[in-house]
Amino acid sequence: MVWRCLFFQFPRIAIAVASLPMTLLAGTSAIAQVSQPPLQRQGTEVYLNDRREFVPWRQWQDATGWRIQIGDTGLRSIAGFDLLSTSDPTRQPVEWFSDFPTEPIVLPAQFDGKYRYLDVSELARRLGWQMEVRENTLYIKSEATQVRAIRQGEQPWGQRIVFELSGNAPWHMDRQDDRWLVSFDSTIFKDIVKRLPPSKLWTIEASAQGVRLFLNLPVSQTPRVYTLSNPDRLVIDIGADPIAERDILWMPGIRWRQQMVEVRESRFPVVWLEVDRHRSELEFQPIWTNPDSQVGIAPLQETASAWGAIAAINAGFFNRNTELSLGAIRSDDRWYSSPILHRGAIGWDEAGNFEIDRLTLQEELITAEGQHIGLGYLNSGYAQGGASRYTPEWGETYMPLSDNEILVAVEGDRATQHIKGGLAGETPVPIPADGYLLALRDAPDLANSFPIGTQLAIAQTTEPASFDRYSQILAAGPLLVQNSQIVLDALAERFNPYFAKGRASRSAIGTTKTGQFLLVILRPDATGRGATLWETAEVMRQLGAVDALNLDGGSSASLYLGGQLVDRVPATAARVHNGLGIFFRSSTNP
């Protein structure tokens, strides 16, 4: 069956708050309360002018006709709508070929437990968009526009390129063939392109499908793209601050913010979420790529969506070759991966208690004869000599991480089998469902301590001991801030000197005096220069963190909200092993 909601084209008018009907400006019902009639269709696939995107949408019918909502961060991604600051989560002002700041467009917003939707029904009618639903896919066609002129010029901070258009044109930014790509749905006459002077910085490709502007810039140097009205223009700034200041109350308890932050001679674009840890409907939980195994990496956007998180940030380090974690993951009191090298970690519980500190997990086996045998690591991809332990939390099987390991199967509390591991990565060995495997590396004589039938007990402690009370733990490092003081010591946490002094995109988590979790991404400045660890610590202090922890950075640094990455283009984000997910829980959304 095909459900149609064709918004026939109207004469073009200026889009401003004063000219929009009150249904467009009025707020919707309270967050997480559904006031519209039952949904007719919903999905996560949208075709905008034949360009396919994965964005959540919903459709229903009321007395005024068909209504369409699109996820707010998705609308930003597929069409270039810029979401503006708001203190009302049910009303979202946007900038899109409008006279901002005097006359922004304001769209009704509604949160359904996972996504925050914007009602675009009235706006689409006035823009002349044609919208059609086929099964679980939304198809959108915008009005045809033309490029009337192209201007370029030097600015004090860099270069500006301006496309003057005959109307509103959806635009999209991506990374392709090691270049930035800004594409928009307009046609252009060849003589306009021919009149442009040659440039090593950018090239234009034009076709019936639209205009494609390629920018020869490194991935660390992000252009800023935005729109203006009277006349309609698409503006690309190269070398300017890559973000504008925003402060959006996305839902009660979650505030989405971004601004430029100065540290000494640098100005870094910072995007972060402030999450109220005291809100009972918000739950914090570690997430990882494969819930059934510790092997695997994937884009954070994919992992967060699969777990049903409303927000997420990447977290711990991992080995890209083996796709295994290199740091602590504890979820619901179960260790899925132990900390390593006494590195920084964050622990929390359901009561809202939390702690950030350097962390070690200590385990030892105690035989019936009273012999104490220290273990190296638990469920860890960090393969070191000695004995390490692997439980069913690791997965159904264990693949040897080094050559010639001796594996001891323990069922219940007794050793039941010795297994030769052979070559690394060749033969998986089952992990007893009611016990564990011991992996003995470079210690063949240690197997003599575990003869078949030996009864074994496990003693486990954390350092500091206070971390043992936290049901949820994630680790990365180094520790940045404690009690509002910078305590950075990367070498003490056994990071190499290059990492300790290097510059990169950064990801961090912090806590404030008022009970907020800060999930923070620092991007390179306008010149492409990343932040040092010390600069990251200073930014966290400026944002109000009393305690803060560095997370895996570089291409891993990613911040997810409402179905999309909000800090970077997805094509520039690397696959990651794990993250911290934020979940919405209520009596109707368990």
C-alpha positions as CSV (number, residue, x, y, z in Angstrom):
1,M,0.0,0.0,0.0
2,V,1.2,3.5,-0.8
3,W,0.3,6.4,1.6
4,R,0.5,9.8,-0.1
5,C,0.9,13.2,1.3
6,L,1.6,15.4,-1.7
7,F,2.3,19.0,-0.7
8,F,1.6,20.9,-3.9
9,Q,3.7,23.8,-4.8
10,F,2.7,27.3,-3.5
11,P,4.0,30.6,-4.8
12,R,7.3,31.2,-3.2
13,I,7.2,33.4,-0.1
14,A,9.7,34.5,2.5
15,I,9.8,32.0,5.4
16,A,9.8,33.8,8.7
17,V,8.2,33.5,12.1
18,A,5.7,36.2,11.4
19,S,4.5,34.5,8.2
20,L,4.1,31.0,9.5
21,P,0.8,29.7,10.9
22,M,0.5,29.2,14.6
23,T,0.4,25.4,14.2
24,L,4.0,25.7,13.1
25,L,5.0,27.8,16.0
26,A,3.0,26.1,18.8
27,G,4.8,23.7,21.1
28,T,3.8,20.1,21.2
29,S,2.9,18.2,24.3
30,A,5.3,17.4,27.1
31,I,8.4,15.4,26.3
32,A,7.7,11.6,25.9
33,Q,3.9,12.2,25.8
34,V,2.2,11.4,22.5
35,S,-0.7,13.6,21.6
36,Q,-1.2,13.1,17.9
37,P,-3.5,10.4,16.5
38,P,-2.0,6.9,16.0
39,L,0.9,6.6,13.6
40,Q,0.1,5.4,10.1
41,R,3.7,4.8,9.1
42,Q,7.2,5.3,10.4
43,G,10.6,4.3,9.2
44,T,14.3,5.2,9.1
45,E,14.9,5.6,5.4
46,V,14.5,8.9,3.5
47,Y,15.1,9.7,-0.2
48,L,15.6,13.4,-0.6
49,N,15.8,14.3,-4.3
50,D,16.9,10.7,-5.0
51,R,19.7,10.8,-2.3
52,R,19.2,8.0,0.2
53,E,19.7,8.7,3.9
54,F,19.0,6.8,7.1
55,V,16.9,9.2,9.1
56,P,13.9,8.5,11.4
57,W,10.5,9.8,10.3
58,R,6.8,9.4,11.3
59,Q,3.5,10.0,9.5
60,W,0.0,10.3,10.8
61,Q,-3.3,12.1,9.8
62,D,-5.3,14.7,11.7
63,A,-8.1,17.1,10.8
64,T,-5.7,19.3,8.8
65,G,-4.4,16.4,6.7
66,W,-1.3,14.3,6.6
67,R,1.5,15.2,9.1
68,I,5.2,14.3,8.8
69,Q,7.8,14.5,11.5
70,I,11.6,14.0,10.8
71,G,14.3,13.4,13.4
72,D,15.9,16.7,14.3
73,T,19.5,15.7,13.8
74,G,18.5,13.8,10.7
75,L,17.0,17.0,9.2
76,R,20.2,18.7,9.9
77,S,22.2,16.0,8.2
78,I,20.1,15.5,5.0
79,A,19.1,19.0,4.1
80,G,21.4,21.4,6.0
81,F,18.9,22.8,8.5
82,D,20.9,24.5,11.3
83,L,19.3,23.9,14.7
84,L,19.5,27.0,16.9
85,S,19.6,27.5,20.6
86,T,16.4,26.9,22.6
87,S,15.4,26.5,26.2
88,D,12.1,24.8,25.2
89,P,12.5,21.2,24.1
90,T,9.1,21.3,22.4
91,R,10.0,24.2,20.1
92,Q,13.0,24.1,17.8
93,P,14.1,27.2,16.0
94,V,16.1,26.5,12.8
95,E,18.0,28.5,10.3
96,W,17.6,27.5,6.7
97,F,17.6,30.3,4.1
98,S,15.8,32.5,6.7
99,D,16.5,35.9,8.2
100,F,18.3,34.8,11.3
101,P,18.5,36.0,14.0
102,T,15.5,38.3,13.6
103,E,13.2,35.8,12.0
104,P,14.1,32.1,12.6
105,I,11.8,29.3,11.6
106,V,10.3,27.5,14.6
107,L,9.2,23.9,14.4
108,P,7.2,21.9,16.9
109,A,9.4,19.2,18.5
110,Q,8.4,15.9,20.2
111,F,10.5,13.2,21.9
112,D,9.3,9.6,21.6
113,G,11.8,7.8,23.9
114,K,14.6,7.5,21.3
115,Y,14.4,10.3,18.8
116,R,13.4,14.0,18.9
117,Y,11.1,14.7,15.9
118,L,10.4,18.0,14.2
119,D,7.0,18.5,12.5
120,V,7.9,19.7,9.0
121,S,4.3,19.5,7.6
122,E,3.5,23.2,7.3
123,L,7.0,24.1,6.3
124,A,7.1,21.5,3.6
125,R,3.8,22.9,2.2
126,R,5.2,26.4,2.0
127,L,8.4,25.3,0.5
128,G,6.6,23.4,-2.2
129,W,8.1,20.1,-1.2
130,Q,6.4,16.9,-2.5
131,M,6.4,14.1,0.0
132,E,5.3,10.6,-0.5
133,V,5.4,7.5,1.7
134,R,5.9,4.1,0.1
135,E,5.9,1.2,2.6
136,N,8.5,2.3,5.2
137,T,10.4,4.9,3.1
138,L,9.8,8.6,2.9
139,Y,10.4,10.3,-0.5
140,I,10.9,14.0,-0.7
141,K,11.2,16.2,-3.8
142,S,12.2,19.9,-3.3
143,E,11.5,22.7,-5.8
144,A,14.1,23.0,-8.6
145,T,16.5,25.9,-8.2
146,Q,19.4,27.4,-10.2
147,V,22.7,28.9,-9.3
148,R,22.6,32.5,-10.4
149,A,26.1,33.5,-9.5
150,I,29.3,32.3,-7.7
151,R,31.5,34.7,-5.8
152,Q,34.7,34.0,-4.0
153,G,37.0,36.3,-2.0
154,E,39.7,36.6,0.6
155,Q,38.7,37.2,4.2
156,P,41.0,38.1,7.2
157,W,40.6,34.5,8.4
158,G,40.7,32.7,5.0
159,Q,38.4,32.3,2.0
160,R,34.7,32.5,1.4
161,I,32.7,31.0,-1.5
162,V,29.1,32.1,-2.1
163,F,26.6,30.5,-4.3
164,E,23.6,32.8,-5.1
165,L,20.5,30.6,-5.7
166,S,17.1,31.2,-7.2
167,G,15.5,29.5,-4.2
168,N,16.0,27.2,-1.2
169,A,18.1,24.1,-2.0
170,P,18.8,21.2,0.4
171,W,22.5,20.8,0.9
172,H,24.7,18.1,2.4
173,M,28.4,17.8,3.4
174,D,30.5,14.7,3.2
175,R,34.0,13.4,2.9
176,Q,34.9,11.7,-0.4
177,D,38.1,10.7,-2.1
178,D,40.1,12.5,0.6
179,R,38.3,15.8,-0.1
180,W,35.4,17.6,1.5
181,L,32.3,17.5,-0.6
182,V,29.5,20.0,-0.4
183,S,26.6,19.0,-2.6
184,F,23.3,20.8,-3.1
185,D,20.3,20.3,-5.3
186,S,20.5,23.0,-7.9
187,T,21.4,23.3,-11.6
188,I,24.1,25.6,-13.0
189,F,24.9,27.0,-16.4
190,K,28.3,26.0,-17.7
191,D,29.2,29.6,-18.6
192,I,29.0,30.5,-14.9
193,V,31.5,27.8,-14.1
194,K,33.8,28.7,-17.0
195,R,34.0,32.3,-15.8
196,L,35.6,31.3,-12.5
197,P,39.4,31.6,-12.2
198,P,41.2,28.3,-11.8
199,S,41.7,27.2,-8.2
200,K,43.9,24.6,-6.5
201,L,41.6,24.8,-3.4
202,W,38.3,23.8,-5.0
203,T,36.6,22.3,-8.1
204,I,33.0,22.2,-9.2
205,E,31.1,19.4,-10.8
206,A,27.6,20.0,-12.2
207,S,25.0,17.6,-13.4
208,A,21.2,17.2,-13.7
209,Q,21.3,15.8,-10.1
210,G,22.9,18.9,-8.6
211,V,26.1,20.8,-7.9
212,R,29.1,19.2,-6.2
213,L,31.8,21.4,-4.7
214,F,35.1,19.6,-3.8
215,L,37.4,21.2,-1.3
216,N,41.0,20.1,-1.2
217,L,41.4,20.4,2.5
218,P,42.7,17.8,5.1
219,V,40.2,16.0,7.2
220,S,41.3,18.0,10.2
221,Q,40.3,21.3,8.6
222,T,36.5,21.4,8.4
223,P,34.8,24.1,6.4
224,R,31.7,25.9,7.8
225,V,28.6,25.8,5.6
226,Y,25.5,27.8,6.2
227,T,22.7,29.6,4.4
228,L,21.5,33.2,4.0
229,S,18.3,34.8,2.6
230,N,17.4,37.9,0.4
231,P,18.8,36.6,-1.9
232,D,19.1,32.9,-1.1
233,R,22.7,32.0,-0.7
234,L,24.8,29.0,0.3
235,V,28.0,30.1,2.0
236,I,31.2,28.1,2.5
237,D,33.8,29.6,4.9
238,I,37.4,28.1,4.8
239,G,39.6,29.1,7.7
240,A,36.9,30.6,9.9
241,D,35.6,29.2,13.2
242,P,34.0,25.9,12.0
243,I,31.1,26.0,14.4
244,A,28.6,28.7,15.7
245,E,27.6,28.8,19.4
246,R,24.6,26.6,20.2
247,D,22.7,25.7,23.4
248,I,19.8,23.4,22.8
249,L,17.7,21.8,25.6
250,W,17.2,18.6,23.6
251,M,15.0,17.1,26.3
252,P,14.7,17.5,30.0
253,G,18.0,16.4,31.4
254,I,20.0,16.6,28.2
255,R,21.4,19.8,26.8
256,W,23.3,19.9,23.5
257,R,25.9,22.6,23.3
258,Q,28.7,23.8,21.1
259,Q,31.0,26.8,21.1
260,M,34.6,27.9,20.5
261,V,36.8,27.6,23.6
262,E,40.1,29.5,23.9
263,V,43.1,27.9,25.5
264,R,46.3,30.0,25.3
265,E,46.8,30.9,21.6
266,S,44.3,28.3,20.3
267,R,40.5,28.3,19.7
268,F,39.0,24.9,19.6
269,P,35.5,24.0,18.4
270,V,33.9,22.0,21.3
271,V,30.7,20.0,21.0
272,W,29.3,18.4,24.2
273,L,26.3,17.1,26.0
274,E,25.3,18.0,29.5
275,V,23.4,15.1,31.0
276,D,21.7,15.3,34.4
277,R,22.7,12.1,36.2
278,H,19.9,12.7,38.8
279,R,17.1,12.3,36.2
280,S,15.6,8.9,37.0
281,E,14.4,8.4,33.4
282,L,18.0,8.6,32.1
283,E,20.3,5.6,32.4
284,F,24.0,5.4,31.7
285,Q,25.4,2.1,30.4
286,P,28.5,0.8,28.6
287,I,27.8,-0.3,25.1
288,W,30.0,-2.3,22.7
289,T,29.8,-3.6,19.2
290,N,28.8,-7.2,19.7
291,P,26.7,-7.8,22.9
292,D,27.6,-11.6,22.6
293,S,31.3,-11.2,22.3
294,Q,34.2,-8.8,23.0
295,V,35.4,-9.1,19.4
296,G,34.3,-6.5,17.0
297,I,34.4,-2.8,16.1
298,A,31.8,-0.6,14.3
299,P,30.9,3.1,13.8
300,L,29.5,4.5,17.1
301,Q,26.4,5.6,15.2
302,E,25.7,2.0,14.3
303,T,26.4,0.6,17.8
304,A,24.4,3.2,19.6
305,S,21.4,2.7,17.4
306,A,21.6,-1.1,17.8
307,W,21.5,-0.7,21.6
308,G,18.7,1.8,21.5
309,A,20.7,4.6,23.1
310,I,19.4,8.2,22.6
311,A,22.9,9.5,23.0
312,A,26.4,8.1,23.2
313,I,30.1,8.9,23.2
314,N,33.0,6.7,22.2
315,A,35.0,5.4,25.2
316,G,37.9,3.1,25.7
317,F,41.0,2.1,23.7
318,F,41.2,-1.1,21.6
319,N,43.4,-3.0,19.2
320,R,42.3,-2.3,15.6
321,N,43.9,-5.5,14.3
322,T,42.3,-8.0,16.8
323,E,39.3,-5.7,17.4
324,L,39.6,-6.3,21.2
325,S,39.2,-3.9,24.1
326,L,42.2,-2.5,25.9
327,G,40.6,-1.2,29.0
328,A,37.8,-1.7,31.6
329,I,34.2,-2.5,30.7
330,R,32.0,-3.4,33.6
331,S,28.2,-3.6,33.1
332,D,25.6,-4.6,35.7
333,D,28.4,-5.9,38.0
334,R,29.9,-8.1,35.3
335,W,33.5,-7.6,34.1
336,Y,33.5,-7.8,30.3
337,S,37.1,-6.4,30.1
338,S,39.4,-5.5,32.9
339,P,41.4,-2.3,33.3
340,I,45.1,-2.3,32.3
341,L,48.2,-0.4,33.4
342,H,46.4,1.5,36.3
343,R,44.9,3.9,33.8
344,G,42.0,6.3,34.3
345,A,38.5,5.1,34.6
346,I,35.0,6.2,35.6
347,G,32.6,4.2,37.7
348,W,29.0,4.8,38.6
349,D,25.9,3.1,40.0
350,E,22.1,3.4,39.6
351,A,21.9,5.7,42.7
352,G,23.8,8.4,40.9
353,N,27.1,7.9,42.7
354,F,30.2,8.2,40.5
355,E,34.0,8.3,40.7
356,I,36.9,9.1,38.3
357,D,40.3,7.8,39.2
358,R,43.1,5.5,38.1
359,L,42.0,1.9,38.4
360,T,43.5,-1.6,38.8
361,L,41.7,-4.9,39.1
362,Q,43.6,-7.5,41.1
363,E,42.7,-11.2,40.9
364,E,44.3,-14.3,42.4
365,L,43.5,-18.0,42.3
366,I,43.7,-19.9,45.6
367,T,44.2,-23.7,45.5
368,A,42.8,-26.1,48.0
369,E,46.4,-26.4,49.3
370,G,46.4,-22.7,50.0
371,Q,48.7,-21.7,47.1
372,H,48.0,-18.1,45.9
373,I,48.6,-17.5,42.1
374,G,48.3,-13.9,40.8
375,L,46.4,-13.4,37.6
376,G,47.3,-10.7,35.0
377,Y,44.1,-9.6,33.4
378,L,40.4,-10.6,33.1
379,N,38.7,-10.8,29.7
380,S,41.4,-8.6,28.2
381,G,42.8,-8.1,24.7
382,Y,46.1,-7.0,26.3
383,A,48.1,-10.2,26.0
384,Q,50.9,-10.4,28.5
385,G,53.0,-13.2,30.0
386,G,51.6,-15.1,33.0
387,A,48.0,-16.2,33.6
388,S,44.9,-14.4,32.5
389,R,41.3,-15.4,32.9
390,Y,38.4,-15.5,30.3
391,T,34.8,-16.0,31.3
392,P,31.6,-16.3,29.3
393,E,31.3,-12.5,29.3
394,W,34.2,-12.7,26.7
395,G,32.0,-14.8,24.5
396,E,31.3,-18.5,23.8
397,T,34.9,-19.2,22.7
398,Y,38.4,-17.9,23.2
399,M,40.8,-17.4,20.3
400,P,44.5,-17.6,21.5
401,L,46.1,-14.2,21.4
402,S,49.7,-15.6,21.3
403,D,51.5,-18.7,20.1
404,N,51.7,-21.8,22.2
405,E,49.4,-20.8,25.0
406,I,48.4,-23.5,27.5
407,L,44.7,-23.2,28.3
408,V,43.2,-24.6,31.5
409,A,39.4,-25.2,31.5
410,V,37.7,-24.7,34.8
411,E,34.2,-25.9,35.3
412,G,32.5,-24.8,38.5
413,D,35.4,-24.6,40.8
414,R,37.6,-27.4,39.4
415,A,40.2,-27.6,36.7
416,T,38.9,-30.2,34.1
417,Q,41.2,-30.0,31.1
418,H,44.5,-28.8,29.7
419,I,44.5,-27.6,26.1
420,K,47.4,-26.6,23.8
421,G,46.4,-23.3,22.1
422,G,48.6,-23.7,19.0
423,L,49.2,-20.7,16.9
424,A,47.6,-17.3,17.7
425,G,44.3,-16.7,16.0
426,E,43.9,-20.2,14.5
427,T,41.7,-22.4,16.7
428,P,38.9,-21.2,19.0
429,V,38.5,-22.9,22.3
430,P,35.1,-23.1,24.1
431,I,34.8,-21.3,27.4
432,P,32.9,-23.4,30.0
433,A,29.4,-21.9,30.5
434,D,29.7,-22.5,34.3
435,G,33.4,-21.5,34.7
436,Y,36.3,-20.0,32.8
437,L,39.5,-20.5,30.8
438,L,42.9,-19.8,32.1
439,A,45.3,-18.6,29.4
440,L,48.9,-19.3,30.4
441,R,51.4,-17.3,28.2
442,D,55.2,-17.8,28.3
443,A,54.8,-19.8,31.5
444,P,54.6,-23.5,30.7
445,D,55.6,-24.6,34.2
446,L,52.5,-22.7,35.6
447,A,50.3,-25.4,34.3
448,N,51.6,-27.7,37.0
449,S,49.8,-25.6,39.5
450,F,46.4,-26.7,38.0
451,P,46.3,-30.5,37.8
452,I,43.0,-32.0,36.6
453,G,40.6,-32.0,39.6
454,T,42.3,-29.1,41.4
455,Q,39.8,-27.0,43.4
456,L,40.2,-23.3,42.8
457,A,38.7,-20.2,44.5
458,I,39.0,-16.6,43.2
459,A,39.8,-13.5,45.2
460,Q,39.1,-10.2,43.5
461,T,39.8,-6.6,44.6
462,T,40.0,-3.2,43.0
463,E,42.4,-0.3,43.6
464,P,41.0,2.0,44.8
465,A,38.7,-0.3,46.8
466,S,35.8,2.2,46.3
467,F,35.4,1.1,42.7
468,D,34.2,-2.3,43.7
469,R,30.8,-0.8,44.6
470,Y,30.2,0.5,41.1
471,S,28.1,-1.7,38.8
472,Q,29.2,0.2,35.7
473,I,32.8,1.1,34.8
474,L,34.6,2.3,31.6
475,A,38.3,3.1,31.3
476,A,40.5,4.9,28.9
477,G,43.0,7.5,30.2
478,P,44.9,9.5,31.1
479,L,43.2,11.1,34.0
480,L,42.8,14.8,33.3
481,V,41.2,16.6,36.3
482,Q,40.5,15.8,39.9
483,N,38.9,18.1,42.4
484,S,39.1,20.9,39.8
485,Q,42.9,20.5,39.5
486,I,44.7,19.2,36.4
487,V,46.4,16.0,37.4
488,L,47.5,14.8,33.9
489,D,50.4,12.3,34.0
490,A,50.3,10.2,30.8
491,L,53.6,8.6,31.4
492,A,52.5,7.3,34.8
493,E,49.7,5.5,33.0
494,R,52.3,4.1,30.7
495,F,51.2,5.9,27.5
496,N,54.1,6.5,25.2
497,P,55.8,10.0,25.0
498,Y,54.5,10.6,21.4
499,F,50.9,10.1,22.6
500,A,51.5,12.2,25.7
501,K,52.7,15.2,23.7
502,G,50.7,14.7,20.5
503,R,47.8,16.8,19.1
504,A,44.5,15.3,17.9
505,S,40.8,15.4,18.1
506,R,39.8,14.6,21.7
507,S,37.0,12.9,23.5
508,A,36.5,13.2,27.2
509,I,34.0,12.8,30.0
510,G,33.6,14.9,33.1
511,T,31.4,15.6,36.1
512,T,30.4,18.9,37.6
513,K,29.5,20.2,41.0
514,T,25.8,20.4,40.0
515,G,25.5,16.7,39.1
516,Q,26.0,16.9,35.3
517,F,27.9,14.4,33.2
518,L,29.8,16.2,30.4
519,L,30.3,14.2,27.2
520,V,32.8,16.3,25.3
521,I,34.4,16.3,21.8
522,L,37.3,18.8,20.9
523,R,37.8,19.2,17.2
524,P,40.9,20.7,15.6
525,D,41.0,24.5,15.3
526,A,40.4,26.4,12.1
527,T,43.9,25.7,10.9
528,G,43.6,21.9,11.5
529,R,45.6,21.9,14.7
530,G,44.4,19.4,17.3
531,A,44.4,19.7,21.0
532,T,47.1,18.4,23.4
533,L,46.1,16.4,26.5
534,W,46.8,19.4,28.7
535,E,44.7,21.7,26.5
536,T,41.9,19.1,26.8
537,A,42.2,19.1,30.6
538,E,42.0,22.9,30.6
539,V,38.9,22.9,28.3
540,M,37.2,20.4,30.7
541,R,37.9,22.8,33.6
542,Q,36.5,25.7,31.6
543,L,33.3,23.7,31.0
544,G,32.9,23.2,34.7
545,A,34.3,19.7,35.2
546,V,35.6,19.0,38.7
547,D,36.7,15.5,37.6
548,A,37.5,14.5,34.0
549,L,38.9,11.6,32.1
550,N,40.4,11.5,28.6
551,L,38.8,8.9,26.2
552,D,40.0,7.4,22.9
553,G,40.5,10.3,20.5
554,G,41.6,11.0,17.0
555,S,39.3,9.5,14.3
556,S,37.6,7.5,17.1
557,A,36.2,10.7,18.8
558,S,32.5,10.7,18.1
559,L,29.3,12.1,19.8
560,Y,25.9,10.6,18.9
561,L,22.5,12.1,19.6
562,G,19.1,11.2,18.2
563,G,20.3,8.9,15.5
564,Q,23.2,11.0,14.1
565,L,26.7,12.1,14.9
566,V,26.5,15.7,15.9
567,D,30.2,16.5,16.0
568,R,31.5,15.3,12.7
569,V,30.6,13.9,9.3
570,P,30.1,10.1,9.6
571,A,32.5,9.3,6.8
572,T,35.4,10.8,8.9
573,A,34.6,8.7,11.9
574,A,36.6,5.5,12.6
575,R,35.0,2.3,13.9
576,V,35.3,1.9,17.6
577,H,34.9,-1.0,20.1
578,N,32.9,0.5,22.9
579,G,31.2,3.7,24.3
580,L,29.0,5.2,26.9
581,G,25.3,5.1,26.1
582,I,22.5,7.2,27.5
583,F,19.1,5.5,27.6
584,F,15.6,6.8,28.2
585,R,13.7,4.6,30.6
586,S,10.1,5.1,31.7
587,S,7.0,3.0,32.6
588,T,6.0,3.0,28.9
589,N,9.6,2.5,27.6
590,P,11.2,-0.2,29.8
